[in-house]
């Protein structure tokens, strides 16, 4: 069963500020929607020892682990058109695309060219415009770069279909699963999202909530300062937390209203608490934090 999760973002470009990580934020929402308790997010360098240590530790401590990044080198070149974020990901063969080999080494696994992945790659990918003479049959740096992306760490004692998952028929890119719970994904945001979406049907039967309804979040917009509601929220937490419901308070700098939240699985009990919360924080229940903000006209009149 899947109760907990962790996310490992791998990339010097993230740590150096060149690339903004959006994958961990998406993964957090993904886990929340499925009722998985995301316990840890880490960003580490393209360093074999660091990748191996983090992968082993997360695999041991959490049920569902996702890594993002470091599985090029040329994945981003012939799949670049799939990325609509506006960020520049194109790069040449790089020594820092070492996620497969690092995680494989951490678990004592050899890299193996995956024949089904190669078949899908040939069918679904196209040579980059800068490689008009590319051939699958002639050795070349470009061919070696492509093959490097489908040399995967494989455990010969496990079933291949549980280690290499093709979750989207429009993509040749696999999700490589190591040690039963580490899921290695590309760092390109659109691919990351697309592959996670494709993985969902495989996860739902293993969730605490097999229907995948996830966790509920209620938002309350209040004009009161956080310090003014702190006493009541402390009392509320004492009553709510034994039922698995967390109480939160979030100041919104630059706005006239702050936010109080209830987060949990017991929707019926949360509904019972809602009128009490609205009354004690002089607030209103909203779908989005900004829903109860004054309009521009109200600001002009005040």
Secondary structure in CASP SS format (residue, H / E / C, confidence):
PFRMAT SS
TARGET T0000
AUTHOR 0000-0000-0000
METHOD secondary structure of the structure
MODEL  1
X C 1.00
X E 1.00
X C 1.00
X E 1.00
X E 1.00
X E 1.00
X E 1.00
X E 1.00
X E 1.00
X E 1.00
X C 1.00
X H 1.00
X H 1.00
X H 1.00
X H 1.00
X C 1.00
X C 1.00
X C 1.00
X C 1.00
X C 1.00
X C 1.00
X C 1.00
X H 1.00
X H 1.00
X H 1.00
X H 1.00
X H 1.00
X H 1.00
X H 1.00
X H 1.00
X H 1.00
X H 1.00
X H 1.00
X H 1.00
X C 1.00
X C 1.00
X E 1.00
X E 1.00
X E 1.00
X E 1.00
X E 1.00
X E 1.00
X E 1.00
X E 1.00
X C 1.00
X C 1.00
X C 1.00
X H 1.00
X H 1.00
X H 1.00
X H 1.00
X H 1.00
X H 1.00
X H 1.00
X H 1.00
X H 1.00
X H 1.00
X H 1.00
X H 1.00
X H 1.00
X H 1.00
X C 1.00
X C 1.00
X E 1.00
X E 1.00
X E 1.00
X E 1.00
X E 1.00
X C 1.00
X C 1.00
X C 1.00
X C 1.00
X C 1.00
X C 1.00
X H 1.00
X H 1.00
X H 1.00
X H 1.00
X C 1.00
X H 1.00
X H 1.00
X H 1.00
X C 1.00
X C 1.00
X C 1.00
X C 1.00
X C 1.00
X C 1.00
X C 1.00
X C 1.00
X C 1.00
X C 1.00
X C 1.00
X C 1.00
X C 1.00
X C 1.00
X C 1.00
X C 1.00
X H 1.00
X H 1.00
X H 1.00
X H 1.00
X H 1.00
X H 1.00
X H 1.00
X H 1.00
X C 1.00
X C 1.00
X C 1.00
X E 1.00
X E 1.00
X E 1.00
X E 1.00
X C 1.00
X H 1.00
X H 1.00
X H 1.00
X H 1.00
X H 1.00
X H 1.00
X H 1.00
X H 1.00
X H 1.00
X H 1.00
X C 1.00
X C 1.00
X C 1.00
X C 1.00
X C 1.00
X C 1.00
X C 1.00
X C 1.00
X C 1.00
X C 1.00
X C 1.00
X C 1.00
X C 1.00
X C 1.00
X C 1.00
X C 1.00
X H 1.00
X H 1.00
X H 1.00
X H 1.00
X H 1.00
X H 1.00
X H 1.00
X H 1.00
X C 1.00
X C 1.00
X E 1.00
X E 1.00
X E 1.00
X E 1.00
X C 1.00
X C 1.00
X C 1.00
X C 1.00
X C 1.00
X H 1.00
X H 1.00
X H 1.00
X C 1.00
X E 1.00
X E 1.00
X C 1.00
X C 1.00
X C 1.00
X C 1.00
X C 1.00
X C 1.00
X C 1.00
X C 1.00
X C 1.00
X E 1.00
X E 1.00
X E 1.00
X E 1.00
X C 1.00
X C 1.00
X C 1.00
X E 1.00
X E 1.00
X E 1.00
X E 1.00
X C 1.00
X C 1.00
X C 1.00
X H 1.00
X H 1.00
X H 1.00
X H 1.00
X H 1.00
X H 1.00
X H 1.00
X H 1.00
X H 1.00
X H 1.00
X H 1.00
X H 1.00
X H 1.00
X H 1.00
X H 1.00
X H 1.00
X C 1.00
X C 1.00
X E 1.00
X C 1.00
X C 1.00
X C 1.00
X C 1.00
X C 1.00
X C 1.00
X C 1.00
X C 1.00
X E 1.00
X E 1.00
X E 1.00
X E 1.00
X E 1.00
X E 1.00
X E 1.00
X C 1.00
X C 1.00
X C 1.00
X H 1.00
X H 1.00
X H 1.00
X H 1.00
X H 1.00
X H 1.00
X H 1.00
X H 1.00
X H 1.00
X H 1.00
X H 1.00
X H 1.00
X H 1.00
X H 1.00
X H 1.00
X H 1.00
X H 1.00
X H 1.00
X C 1.00
X C 1.00
X E 1.00
X E 1.00
X E 1.00
X E 1.00
X E 1.00
X C 1.00
X C 1.00
X C 1.00
X C 1.00
X C 1.00
X C 1.00
X C 1.00
X E 1.00
X E 1.00
X E 1.00
X E 1.00
X E 1.00
X E 1.00
X E 1.00
X C 1.00
X C 1.00
X H 1.00
X H 1.00
X H 1.00
X H 1.00
X H 1.00
X H 1.00
X H 1.00
X H 1.00
X H 1.00
X H 1.00
X H 1.00
X H 1.00
X H 1.00
X H 1.00
X C 1.00
X C 1.00
X E 1.00
X E 1.00
X E 1.00
X E 1.00
X C 1.00
X C 1.00
X H 1.00
X H 1.00
X H 1.00
X H 1.00
X C 1.00
X C 1.00
X C 1.00
X H 1.00
X H 1.00
X H 1.00
X H 1.00
X H 1.00
X H 1.00
X C 1.00
END
